[in-house]
Amino acid sequence: MQKIACILLVPLALLVASCGNTETRTDGEEGEFVHAGDAVYQVQLTRLLNPRQRPDSSLIRGQQTLPPGESFLAVFLRIRNGGDKEYSPPRDMKVIDSEGNEFLPLDATQSGFGLDFAEPIAPGKSAPPPNSPAASGPSAAAMVLFRVKIASATDNLPLELEIPTGGDSSSRIRLDV
């Protein structure tokens, strides 16, 4: 009877010991938790927006009309500040396609869903803030809006979101467009 108990307890002990062991990733895929310094990013959804359809037309409120061959790319994400001081999402995060074309974020705060780069995230808090339109949306995520070449978002895949973490370091998230 003791042998059976030991045989059953050893796997259980290994399982319990591994539960608290979380891997810190600085690169990953859409949907995974990726560390960028003290912040943890999780991309919920990435998609091209259609300015002639709702709700997309409200998501791009305040943006200029795009020339032919370009589109808006929305990256919906959550950010949690795991540090002990305020965290400001880097304004120079960018989307990079497989040919090296780079796209910087636009100011999309007029829509109520855009990530506010000017608003630091307090320690232990998250973006989007509670009770904001973004937090109440279907993905409960803040939008980072990019103006991209259509070929970059359809042919030059995969796209990656690069988040600077200081110096020459960065974290990368492969986007699923």
C-alpha positions as CSV (number, residue, x, y, z in Angstrom):
1,M,0.0,0.0,0.0
2,Q,2.9,2.4,0.8
3,K,4.5,1.7,-2.6
4,I,1.2,2.6,-4.4
5,A,0.9,5.8,-2.4
6,C,4.5,6.7,-3.2
7,I,4.0,5.9,-6.9
8,L,1.0,8.2,-7.0
9,L,2.5,11.0,-5.0
10,V,5.8,11.4,-7.0
11,P,4.0,12.5,-10.2
12,L,1.7,14.8,-8.2
13,A,4.7,16.4,-6.5
14,L,6.4,17.0,-9.8
15,L,3.2,18.6,-11.2
16,V,2.9,20.9,-8.2
17,A,6.6,21.9,-8.3
18,S,6.3,22.8,-12.0
19,C,3.1,25.0,-11.6
20,G,4.9,28.0,-10.3
21,N,7.6,27.8,-12.9
22,T,6.7,30.4,-15.5
23,E,9.0,31.1,-18.4
24,T,9.9,34.7,-19.0
25,R,9.7,35.3,-22.8
26,T,10.9,38.3,-24.6
27,D,9.8,37.0,-28.0
28,G,6.6,35.2,-28.9
29,E,3.4,34.7,-30.9
30,E,0.2,36.6,-30.8
31,G,-1.8,35.5,-27.8
32,E,1.3,34.7,-25.7
33,F,2.6,36.8,-22.7
34,V,5.8,38.6,-23.8
35,H,8.0,40.5,-21.4
36,A,9.3,43.9,-22.5
37,G,11.3,45.1,-19.5
38,D,9.0,45.3,-16.5
39,A,5.9,45.2,-18.7
40,V,4.1,42.2,-20.0
41,Y,2.4,42.5,-23.4
42,Q,-0.3,40.2,-24.8
43,V,-1.6,40.8,-28.4
44,Q,-5.2,39.8,-28.5
45,L,-6.0,40.4,-32.2
46,T,-4.4,41.9,-35.3
47,R,-6.4,42.9,-38.4
48,L,-6.7,45.2,-41.3
49,L,-9.4,47.8,-40.9
50,N,-12.0,48.8,-43.5
51,P,-12.8,52.5,-43.2
52,R,-16.1,52.1,-45.0
53,Q,-17.5,49.6,-42.4
54,R,-18.6,49.9,-38.8
55,P,-17.1,49.6,-36.2
56,D,-13.8,50.2,-38.2
57,S,-14.9,53.7,-39.2
58,S,-15.1,54.7,-35.6
59,L,-11.7,53.1,-34.8
60,I,-10.0,55.4,-37.3
61,R,-11.7,58.6,-36.2
62,G,-9.4,61.5,-36.7
63,Q,-7.1,59.7,-39.3
64,Q,-6.4,61.1,-42.7
65,T,-7.7,59.2,-45.8
66,L,-5.1,56.8,-47.1
67,P,-3.7,56.7,-50.6
68,P,-4.2,53.7,-52.8
69,G,-2.0,50.8,-51.8
70,E,-2.1,51.5,-48.1
71,S,-4.4,50.3,-45.2
72,F,-4.8,50.7,-41.5
73,L,-3.5,47.8,-39.4
74,A,-4.9,47.5,-35.8
75,V,-3.0,45.6,-33.2
76,F,-5.2,45.1,-30.1
77,L,-3.2,44.4,-27.0
78,R,-3.0,44.5,-23.2
79,I,-0.1,45.7,-21.2
80,R,0.5,45.0,-17.5
81,N,3.1,46.9,-15.6
82,G,4.9,44.4,-13.4
83,G,7.5,46.9,-12.1
84,D,7.7,49.2,-9.2
85,K,7.6,52.5,-11.1
86,E,5.4,53.9,-13.8
87,Y,5.8,52.4,-17.3
88,S,5.3,54.4,-20.5
89,P,4.7,52.2,-23.6
90,P,7.4,53.2,-26.1
91,R,6.2,55.5,-28.9
92,D,8.8,54.0,-31.2
93,M,7.3,50.4,-31.2
94,K,6.9,49.4,-34.7
95,V,5.5,46.7,-37.1
96,I,8.1,45.2,-39.4
97,D,7.3,43.0,-42.4
98,S,9.4,40.2,-43.8
99,E,11.2,42.5,-46.2
100,G,12.3,44.9,-43.4
101,N,9.7,47.7,-44.1
102,E,8.9,49.4,-40.8
103,F,5.7,51.2,-39.7
104,L,5.3,53.4,-36.6
105,P,2.1,53.8,-34.7
106,L,-0.4,56.6,-35.3
107,D,-2.2,58.6,-32.6
108,A,-5.5,56.8,-32.3
109,T,-6.7,58.2,-29.0
110,Q,-9.6,60.1,-30.6
111,S,-11.4,56.8,-31.1
112,G,-11.4,56.0,-27.4
113,F,-9.8,52.7,-28.3
114,G,-6.3,53.8,-29.1
115,L,-3.4,53.2,-26.7
116,D,-2.4,56.5,-25.0
117,F,1.4,56.6,-25.2
118,A,1.4,59.8,-23.1
119,E,-0.4,58.1,-20.2
120,P,2.0,56.1,-18.0
121,I,0.8,52.8,-16.5
122,A,1.1,52.7,-12.7
123,P,2.9,49.8,-11.0
124,G,0.6,46.7,-10.9
125,K,-1.9,48.4,-13.3
126,S,-2.8,47.6,-16.9
127,A,-3.7,49.2,-20.2
128,P,-6.3,49.7,-21.3
129,P,-7.6,51.3,-18.1
130,P,-10.8,49.9,-16.6
131,N,-14.0,51.6,-17.6
132,S,-12.5,52.8,-20.9
133,P,-14.1,52.1,-24.2
134,A,-11.2,49.8,-25.1
135,A,-11.6,47.8,-21.8
136,S,-15.3,47.4,-22.6
137,G,-14.7,46.3,-26.1
138,P,-14.9,42.7,-27.4
139,S,-11.2,42.0,-26.9
140,A,-10.8,44.2,-23.8
141,A,-7.6,45.6,-25.4
142,A,-6.1,48.9,-26.4
143,M,-5.6,49.5,-30.1
144,V,-2.2,50.4,-31.6
145,L,-2.9,51.7,-35.1
146,F,-0.4,51.5,-38.0
147,R,-0.6,52.8,-41.6
148,V,0.9,50.0,-43.7
149,K,1.4,49.1,-47.3
150,I,-1.3,46.5,-48.3
151,A,1.4,44.3,-49.7
152,S,3.2,44.3,-46.3
153,A,0.0,43.0,-44.6
154,T,-0.9,40.5,-47.3
155,D,2.3,39.3,-49.0
156,N,5.3,40.2,-46.9
157,L,4.3,38.0,-43.9
158,P,4.9,37.4,-41.1
159,L,4.6,40.8,-39.5
160,E,6.2,41.4,-36.2
161,L,5.6,44.0,-33.5
162,E,8.9,45.2,-32.1
163,I,8.8,46.8,-28.6
164,P,12.0,48.6,-27.6
165,T,13.1,47.8,-24.1
166,G,16.2,50.1,-23.8
167,G,19.5,50.4,-25.5
168,D,19.6,48.1,-28.5
169,S,17.3,45.5,-26.9
170,S,13.7,44.8,-27.9
171,S,11.0,42.2,-27.6
172,R,9.1,40.9,-30.6
173,I,5.7,39.5,-31.1
174,R,4.8,37.6,-34.3
175,L,1.4,38.9,-35.5
176,D,-1.4,36.8,-37.0
177,V,-2.9,38.9,-39.7
